[in-house]
């Protein structure tokens, strides 16, 4: 099921207004590229990449919507038409023909990376240039990240951490400048912080309720997953991020698969998702492990042998017990679960509160607009880091 075109039109009215406003507020200088169509192409590309997220990577449907938007909002002009844009998409490597001569197109790896980058900029803002970052811990001592604080030398401190300027100053104060003597008591060491790696599993609910009641919840979830993936690959390349989806069952997907993700006619088998997440984290060679779960509903399904046990009409105690048992097991394994709940029904909130208490994790009851910021802050500011 796709979002209705009217929903897409309303979403882009503000975007188009902002584009026109930004163009009017002053001069924009850029390197001359020798092509008159460069600026309109970049403007249309932003809309096209957004539409690809809504259409789950369906190029034909995205271009069809663009043509309808063009008729209503005049996205193109007499000098640069939609046909020129399609040719530029092919020329710049954003789309390619599925089979020679068929006229049908598919997106390329370049488009997939561009969609992740756009999601990152939209949700998290532009990141400042930084090195190959890792997560800091509250532990001081022999670490990788130098701090401004100094302390007295202790046996076992590496020589490269000695602050010689401060140590020479201490020696002059303690022994005078006429007869220079440097003792162990004069040595000062620059404090440092340890860095750790973190293994995160992001669970995305793709049950049918993610598109019910006239609200598209799967698209924001996809954008958050793409943005988080791009963030980790850029700023925390030593970290592990695995993405799984869960409906009647659970399975792992690759980052490149995210633009194509769709909701299915599924129930919500949270147990299957947690079991797969725990199995993945069990194989990760780091002490810092966590699960992020994006969902909008209650567990309604478990697998018993070769059949599914389902109940969509309430909080079934048989299903809940299995779910809560896994939450407790994760707690014993020191795997916190952070639940991002895209619903605020009181009885669902009670379930999430019980689930969070059993796991000793965290829960956020968030709107679709605030989902990305919550996940970003919780990932970056995670204070549950440990070192070996």
KOLVEX-672607 format. One line per field, with one value per residue (C-alpha): residue number from 1; x, y, z. Coordinates in nm, 2 decimals. Example, Ala and Ser with C-alpha at 12.3 -4.5 7.8 and 13.67 -1.06 7.14 Angstrom:
% residues 2
donu <- [1 | 2]
east <- [1.23 | 1.37]
north <- [-0.45 | -0.11]
up <- [0.78 | 0.71]
//
This chain:
% residues 388
donu <- [1 | 2 | 3 | 4 | 5 | 6 | 7 | 8 | 9 | 10 | 11 | 12 | 13 | 14 | 15 | 16 | 17 | 18 | 19 | 20 | 21 | 22 | 23 | 24 | 25 | 26 | 27 | 28 | 29 | 30 | 31 | 32 | 33 | 34 | 35 | 36 | 37 | 38 | 39 | 40 | 41 | 42 | 43 | 44 | 45 | 46 | 47 | 48 | 49 | 50 | 51 | 52 | 53 | 54 | 55 | 56 | 57 | 58 | 59 | 60 | 61 | 62 | 63 | 64 | 65 | 66 | 67 | 68 | 69 | 70 | 71 | 72 | 73 | 74 | 75 | 76 | 77 | 78 | 79 | 80 | 81 | 82 | 83 | 84 | 85 | 86 | 87 | 88 | 89 | 90 | 91 | 92 | 93 | 94 | 95 | 96 | 97 | 98 | 99 | 100 | 101 | 102 | 103 | 104 | 105 | 106 | 107 | 108 | 109 | 110 | 111 | 112 | 113 | 114 | 115 | 116 | 117 | 118 | 119 | 120 | 121 | 122 | 123 | 124 | 125 | 126 | 127 | 128 | 129 | 130 | 131 | 132 | 133 | 134 | 135 | 136 | 137 | 138 | 139 | 140 | 141 | 142 | 143 | 144 | 145 | 146 | 147 | 148 | 149 | 150 | 151 | 152 | 153 | 154 | 155 | 156 | 157 | 158 | 159 | 160 | 161 | 162 | 163 | 164 | 165 | 166 | 167 | 168 | 169 | 170 | 171 | 172 | 173 | 174 | 175 | 176 | 177 | 178 | 179 | 180 | 181 | 182 | 183 | 184 | 185 | 186 | 187 | 188 | 189 | 190 | 191 | 192 | 193 | 194 | 195 | 196 | 197 | 198 | 199 | 200 | 201 | 202 | 203 | 204 | 205 | 206 | 207 | 208 | 209 | 210 | 211 | 212 | 213 | 214 | 215 | 216 | 217 | 218 | 219 | 220 | 221 | 222 | 223 | 224 | 225 | 226 | 227 | 228 | 229 | 230 | 231 | 232 | 233 | 234 | 235 | 236 | 237 | 238 | 239 | 240 | 241 | 242 | 243 | 244 | 245 | 246 | 247 | 248 | 249 | 250 | 251 | 252 | 253 | 254 | 255 | 256 | 257 | 258 | 259 | 260 | 261 | 262 | 263 | 264 | 265 | 266 | 267 | 268 | 269 | 270 | 271 | 272 | 273 | 274 | 275 | 276 | 277 | 278 | 279 | 280 | 281 | 282 | 283 | 284 | 285 | 286 | 287 | 288 | 289 | 290 | 291 | 292 | 293 | 294 | 295 | 296 | 297 | 298 | 299 | 300 | 301 | 302 | 303 | 304 | 305 | 306 | 307 | 308 | 309 | 310 | 311 | 312 | 313 | 314 | 315 | 316 | 317 | 318 | 319 | 320 | 321 | 322 | 323 | 324 | 325 | 326 | 327 | 328 | 329 | 330 | 331 | 332 | 333 | 334 | 335 | 336 | 337 | 338 | 339 | 340 | 341 | 342 | 343 | 344 | 345 | 346 | 347 | 348 | 349 | 350 | 351 | 352 | 353 | 354 | 355 | 356 | 357 | 358 | 359 | 360 | 361 | 362 | 363 | 364 | 365 | 366 | 367 | 368 | 369 | 370 | 371 | 372 | 373 | 374 | 375 | 376 | 377 | 378 | 379 | 380 | 381 | 382 | 383 | 384 | 385 | 386 | 387 | 388]
east <- [0.00 | 0.14 | 0.07 | -0.20 | -0.07 | -0.25 | -0.04 | 0.28 | 0.16 | 0.09 | 0.44 | 0.61 | 0.42 | 0.64 | 0.95 | 0.88 | 0.81 | 1.14 | 1.33 | 1.17 | 1.24 | 1.60 | 1.66 | 1.52 | 1.71 | 2.04 | 2.30 | 2.43 | 2.78 | 2.92 | 3.20 | 3.11 | 3.04 | 2.97 | 2.61 | 2.30 | 2.09 | 2.30 | 2.10 | 1.76 | 1.89 | 2.01 | 1.68 | 1.47 | 1.71 | 1.62 | 1.25 | 1.32 | 1.53 | 1.25 | 0.99 | 1.21 | 1.19 | 0.80 | 0.78 | 1.03 | 1.27 | 1.01 | 1.16 | 0.86 | 0.62 | 0.85 | 0.88 | 0.51 | 0.45 | 0.72 | 0.53 | 0.21 | 0.38 | 0.54 | 0.20 | 0.06 | 0.37 | 0.58 | 0.89 | 1.05 | 1.05 | 1.09 | 1.47 | 1.48 | 1.21 | 1.14 | 1.28 | 1.61 | 1.60 | 1.56 | 1.85 | 2.06 | 1.97 | 2.10 | 2.41 | 2.50 | 2.46 | 2.14 | 1.93 | 1.99 | 1.78 | 1.68 | 1.72 | 1.84 | 1.57 | 1.28 | 1.25 | 1.21 | 1.46 | 1.61 | 1.81 | 2.18 | 2.42 | 2.49 | 2.12 | 2.10 | 2.40 | 2.25 | 1.92 | 2.10 | 2.30 | 1.98 | 1.82 | 2.12 | 2.11 | 1.73 | 1.72 | 2.05 | 2.18 | 2.52 | 2.79 | 3.11 | 3.43 | 3.59 | 3.82 | 3.74 | 3.54 | 3.45 | 3.24 | 3.39 | 3.36 | 3.38 | 3.70 | 4.02 | 4.38 | 4.56 | 4.33 | 4.32 | 4.16 | 4.38 | 4.21 | 4.31 | 4.33 | 4.67 | 4.74 | 5.04 | 5.24 | 5.16 | 5.36 | 5.26 | 5.17 | 5.31 | 5.59 | 5.42 | 5.14 | 5.39 | 5.33 | 5.70 | 5.64 | 5.43 | 5.68 | 5.98 | 5.78 | 5.71 | 6.08 | 6.18 | 5.92 | 6.02 | 6.40 | 6.49 | 6.64 | 7.01 | 7.05 | 6.80 | 6.66 | 6.36 | 6.21 | 5.91 | 5.72 | 5.76 | 5.61 | 5.26 | 5.06 | 4.79 | 4.46 | 4.30 | 3.97 | 3.92 | 3.74 | 3.51 | 3.32 | 2.95 | 2.73 | 2.37 | 2.08 | 1.80 | 1.47 | 1.20 | 0.84 | 0.69 | 0.36 | 0.05 | -0.03 | 0.26 | 0.04 | -0.30 | -0.53 | -0.42 | -0.06 | 0.26 | 0.49 | 0.72 | 0.88 | 1.00 | 1.13 | 1.32 | 1.47 | 1.59 | 1.75 | 1.92 | 2.04 | 2.17 | 2.36 | 2.52 | 2.61 | 2.79 | 2.97 | 3.10 | 3.17 | 3.19 | 3.33 | 3.45 | 3.10 | 2.86 | 2.51 | 2.28 | 1.93 | 1.64 | 1.27 | 1.00 | 0.64 | 0.52 | 0.89 | 1.22 | 1.50 | 1.82 | 1.85 | 2.15 | 2.18 | 2.15 | 1.80 | 1.65 | 1.51 | 1.31 | 1.16 | 0.78 | 0.52 | 0.36 | 0.04 | 0.20 | 0.13 | 0.39 | 0.62 | 0.84 | 0.98 | 1.12 | 1.29 | 1.44 | 1.57 | 1.74 | 1.89 | 2.03 | 2.18 | 2.35 | 2.49 | 2.61 | 2.86 | 2.98 | 3.32 | 3.25 | 3.11 | 2.89 | 2.57 | 2.23 | 1.90 | 1.69 | 1.33 | 1.10 | 0.74 | 0.38 | 0.19 | 0.17 | 0.31 | 0.04 | 0.22 | 0.46 | 0.58 | 0.50 | 0.67 | 0.54 | 0.25 | 0.18 | -0.01 | -0.19 | -0.41 | -0.47 | -0.75 | -0.57 | -0.26 | -0.25 | -0.08 | 0.07 | 0.25 | 0.34 | 0.51 | 0.74 | 0.82 | 0.89 | 1.10 | 1.33 | 1.35 | 1.47 | 1.72 | 1.86 | 1.90 | 2.10 | 2.32 | 2.36 | 2.19 | 1.97 | 1.67 | 1.56 | 1.20 | 1.08 | 0.70 | 0.51 | 0.18 | 0.04 | -0.26 | -0.27 | -0.28 | 0.01 | 0.21 | 0.15 | 0.29 | 0.60 | 0.65 | 0.64 | 0.87 | 1.12 | 1.12 | 1.19 | 1.48 | 1.60 | 1.61 | 1.46 | 1.14 | 1.05 | 0.69 | 0.76 | 0.58 | 0.71 | 0.87 | 1.08 | 1.19 | 1.52 | 1.63 | 1.56 | 1.75 | 2.04 | 2.07 | 2.04 | 2.30 | 2.55 | 2.50 | 2.48 | 2.64 | 2.64 | 2.98 | 3.22 | 3.58 | 3.75]
north <- [0.00 | 0.34 | 0.68 | 0.87 | 1.13 | 1.41 | 1.32 | 1.36 | 1.69 | 1.83 | 1.72 | 1.90 | 2.23 | 2.34 | 2.21 | 2.39 | 2.71 | 2.69 | 2.63 | 2.94 | 3.14 | 3.04 | 3.12 | 3.48 | 3.58 | 3.65 | 3.56 | 3.20 | 3.15 | 2.82 | 2.69 | 2.72 | 2.37 | 2.46 | 2.33 | 2.54 | 2.25 | 2.18 | 2.39 | 2.26 | 1.91 | 1.93 | 2.09 | 1.81 | 1.54 | 1.63 | 1.57 | 1.26 | 1.10 | 1.18 | 1.02 | 0.71 | 0.66 | 0.68 | 0.44 | 0.19 | 0.24 | 0.22 | 0.45 | 0.45 | 0.55 | 0.82 | 0.97 | 0.95 | 1.15 | 1.40 | 1.45 | 1.51 | 1.76 | 1.93 | 1.98 | 2.14 | 2.33 | 2.39 | 2.22 | 2.25 | 2.52 | 2.56 | 2.53 | 2.22 | 1.97 | 1.64 | 1.45 | 1.64 | 1.54 | 1.17 | 1.18 | 1.35 | 1.09 | 0.82 | 1.02 | 1.09 | 0.73 | 0.76 | 0.52 | 0.25 | 0.03 | -0.30 | -0.47 | -0.32 | -0.17 | -0.23 | 0.13 | 0.03 | 0.17 | 0.08 | 0.29 | 0.24 | 0.21 | 0.58 | 0.66 | 0.43 | 0.62 | 0.95 | 0.86 | 0.76 | 1.09 | 1.29 | 1.11 | 1.19 | 1.56 | 1.58 | 1.41 | 1.48 | 1.79 | 1.83 | 1.66 | 1.85 | 1.70 | 1.47 | 1.18 | 0.81 | 0.84 | 0.60 | 0.61 | 0.76 | 0.59 | 0.75 | 0.56 | 0.75 | 0.62 | 0.47 | 0.55 | 0.69 | 1.03 | 1.30 | 1.54 | 1.87 | 1.75 | 1.65 | 1.42 | 1.28 | 1.00 | 0.65 | 0.33 | 0.18 | 0.50 | 0.50 | 0.75 | 0.91 | 1.04 | 1.24 | 1.62 | 1.72 | 2.10 | 2.07 | 1.81 | 2.05 | 2.33 | 2.11 | 2.02 | 2.39 | 2.47 | 2.17 | 2.18 | 2.53 | 2.63 | 2.63 | 2.26 | 2.09 | 1.76 | 1.57 | 1.30 | 1.08 | 1.30 | 1.59 | 1.40 | 1.50 | 1.28 | 1.40 | 1.23 | 1.03 | 0.85 | 0.50 | 0.44 | 0.15 | -0.01 | -0.06 | -0.33 | -0.21 | -0.40 | -0.19 | -0.37 | -0.23 | -0.33 | -0.40 | -0.53 | -0.41 | -0.16 | 0.05 | 0.19 | 0.17 | 0.45 | 0.68 | 0.73 | 0.63 | 0.51 | 0.29 | 0.58 | 0.77 | 0.44 | 0.37 | 0.73 | 0.69 | 0.35 | 0.50 | 0.80 | 0.60 | 0.37 | 0.66 | 0.82 | 0.50 | 0.44 | 0.79 | 0.88 | 0.55 | 0.30 | 0.07 | 0.01 | -0.26 | -0.19 | -0.47 | -0.41 | -0.66 | -0.64 | -0.83 | -0.92 | -1.28 | -1.38 | -1.18 | -1.16 | -0.95 | -0.70 | -0.51 | -0.13 | -0.12 | -0.28 | -0.01 | 0.21 | -0.09 | -0.19 | -0.23 | -0.32 | -0.66 | -0.83 | -0.94 | -0.96 | -0.85 | -1.12 | -0.93 | -1.25 | -1.36 | -1.01 | -1.02 | -1.38 | -1.29 | -0.97 | -1.16 | -1.42 | -1.15 | -0.97 | -1.30 | -1.31 | -0.95 | -0.94 | -0.63 | -0.58 | -0.28 | -0.41 | -0.27 | -0.31 | -0.03 | -0.13 | 0.09 | -0.03 | 0.11 | -0.19 | -0.47 | -0.82 | -1.03 | -1.34 | -1.61 | -1.93 | -2.26 | -2.55 | -2.53 | -2.29 | -1.93 | -1.85 | -1.52 | -1.28 | -0.93 | -0.83 | -0.76 | -0.82 | -1.20 | -1.32 | -1.62 | -1.39 | -1.13 | -1.38 | -1.50 | -1.14 | -1.04 | -1.35 | -1.24 | -0.89 | -1.04 | -1.26 | -0.96 | -0.79 | -1.08 | -1.06 | -0.68 | -0.59 | -0.29 | -0.25 | 0.10 | 0.10 | 0.38 | 0.36 | 0.54 | 0.51 | 0.65 | 0.42 | 0.39 | 0.01 | -0.01 | 0.23 | 0.01 | -0.29 | -0.09 | 0.03 | -0.33 | -0.45 | -0.17 | -0.24 | -0.61 | -0.53 | -0.22 | -0.04 | 0.28 | 0.38 | 0.68 | 0.76 | 0.98 | 1.12 | 1.05 | 1.39 | 1.34 | 0.98 | 1.06 | 1.30 | 1.06 | 0.78 | 1.01 | 1.14 | 0.80 | 0.65 | 0.93 | 0.99 | 0.62 | 0.61 | 0.24 | 0.19 | -0.05 | -0.14 | -0.48]
up <- [0.00 | -0.10 | 0.06 | -0.14 | -0.38 | -0.19 | 0.11 | -0.10 | -0.25 | 0.10 | 0.21 | -0.08 | -0.07 | 0.22 | 0.06 | -0.27 | -0.08 | 0.11 | -0.21 | -0.37 | -0.06 | -0.03 | -0.40 | -0.35 | -0.03 | -0.20 | -0.46 | -0.47 | -0.60 | -0.72 | -0.94 | -1.31 | -1.44 | -1.80 | -1.79 | -1.77 | -1.63 | -1.32 | -1.07 | -1.17 | -1.17 | -0.81 | -0.70 | -0.87 | -0.74 | -0.38 | -0.45 | -0.65 | -0.37 | -0.12 | -0.34 | -0.38 | -0.01 | -0.02 | -0.31 | -0.17 | -0.45 | -0.74 | -1.00 | -1.23 | -0.95 | -0.83 | -1.18 | -1.23 | -0.91 | -1.02 | -1.35 | -1.16 | -0.92 | -1.22 | -1.38 | -1.06 | -0.93 | -1.25 | -1.12 | -1.47 | -1.73 | -2.11 | -2.08 | -1.86 | -1.88 | -1.70 | -1.99 | -1.94 | -1.58 | -1.66 | -1.90 | -1.64 | -1.38 | -1.62 | -1.72 | -1.36 | -1.25 | -1.03 | -1.23 | -1.49 | -1.72 | -1.57 | -1.91 | -2.23 | -2.43 | -2.19 | -2.08 | -1.71 | -1.46 | -1.12 | -0.88 | -0.84 | -0.54 | -0.59 | -0.54 | -0.23 | -0.07 | -0.17 | 0.00 | 0.32 | 0.31 | 0.26 | 0.55 | 0.77 | 0.68 | 0.73 | 1.07 | 1.23 | 1.06 | 0.90 | 1.10 | 1.17 | 1.03 | 1.28 | 1.29 | 1.31 | 1.63 | 1.89 | 2.21 | 2.52 | 2.86 | 3.21 | 3.28 | 3.29 | 3.27 | 2.98 | 2.69 | 2.34 | 2.38 | 2.54 | 2.79 | 2.92 | 3.29 | 3.44 | 3.73 | 3.92 | 3.76 | 3.87 | 3.81 | 3.48 | 3.30 | 2.94 | 2.88 | 2.59 | 2.83 | 3.04 | 3.01 | 3.01 | 3.02 | 3.34 | 3.48 | 3.43 | 3.59 | 3.89 | 3.92 | 3.92 | 4.18 | 4.40 | 4.37 | 4.24 | 3.91 | 4.00 | 4.04 | 3.81 | 3.94 | 3.80 | 4.02 | 3.99 | 4.22 | 3.97 | 3.68 | 3.56 | 3.32 | 3.08 | 3.15 | 2.87 | 2.81 | 2.68 | 2.36 | 2.30 | 2.01 | 2.03 | 1.87 | 1.80 | 1.65 | 1.51 | 1.50 | 1.27 | 1.29 | 0.95 | 1.06 | 0.88 | 1.15 | 1.04 | 0.76 | 0.92 | 1.03 | 0.75 | 0.88 | 0.71 | 0.99 | 0.79 | 0.59 | 0.90 | 1.04 | 0.71 | 0.71 | 1.07 | 0.99 | 0.68 | 0.88 | 1.17 | 0.92 | 0.75 | 1.08 | 1.20 | 0.88 | 0.87 | 1.23 | 1.42 | 1.16 | 1.43 | 1.55 | 1.44 | 1.32 | 1.22 | 1.10 | 1.13 | 1.05 | 1.22 | 1.12 | 1.15 | 1.15 | 1.17 | 0.93 | 0.88 | 0.60 | 0.46 | 0.47 | 0.09 | 0.12 | 0.33 | 0.05 | -0.08 | 0.26 | 0.26 | 0.52 | 0.47 | 0.58 | 0.90 | 1.27 | 1.52 | 1.64 | 1.88 | 2.02 | 1.68 | 1.65 | 1.99 | 1.95 | 1.62 | 1.77 | 2.06 | 1.83 | 1.63 | 1.93 | 2.08 | 1.78 | 1.82 | 2.00 | 2.21 | 2.56 | 2.47 | 2.31 | 2.27 | 2.09 | 1.94 | 1.87 | 1.66 | 1.69 | 1.70 | 1.84 | 2.07 | 2.03 | 1.86 | 1.73 | 1.83 | 1.66 | 1.82 | 1.63 | 1.27 | 1.33 | 1.44 | 1.75 | 1.69 | 1.87 | 1.74 | 1.97 | 2.30 | 2.51 | 2.51 | 2.82 | 2.64 | 2.39 | 2.65 | 2.88 | 2.60 | 2.52 | 2.88 | 2.94 | 2.65 | 2.80 | 3.12 | 2.94 | 2.77 | 3.10 | 3.24 | 2.93 | 2.99 | 2.67 | 2.72 | 2.50 | 2.40 | 2.27 | 2.04 | 2.06 | 1.78 | 1.97 | 2.29 | 2.37 | 2.75 | 2.75 | 2.51 | 2.72 | 3.02 | 2.83 | 2.72 | 3.08 | 3.20 | 2.92 | 3.00 | 3.37 | 3.32 | 3.09 | 3.29 | 2.95 | 2.82 | 2.64 | 2.43 | 2.34 | 2.04 | 1.74 | 1.39 | 1.37 | 1.68 | 1.62 | 1.46 | 1.72 | 2.00 | 1.84 | 1.76 | 2.11 | 2.27 | 2.05 | 2.09 | 2.46 | 2.56 | 2.91 | 2.95 | 2.81 | 2.97 | 2.90 | 2.94]
//
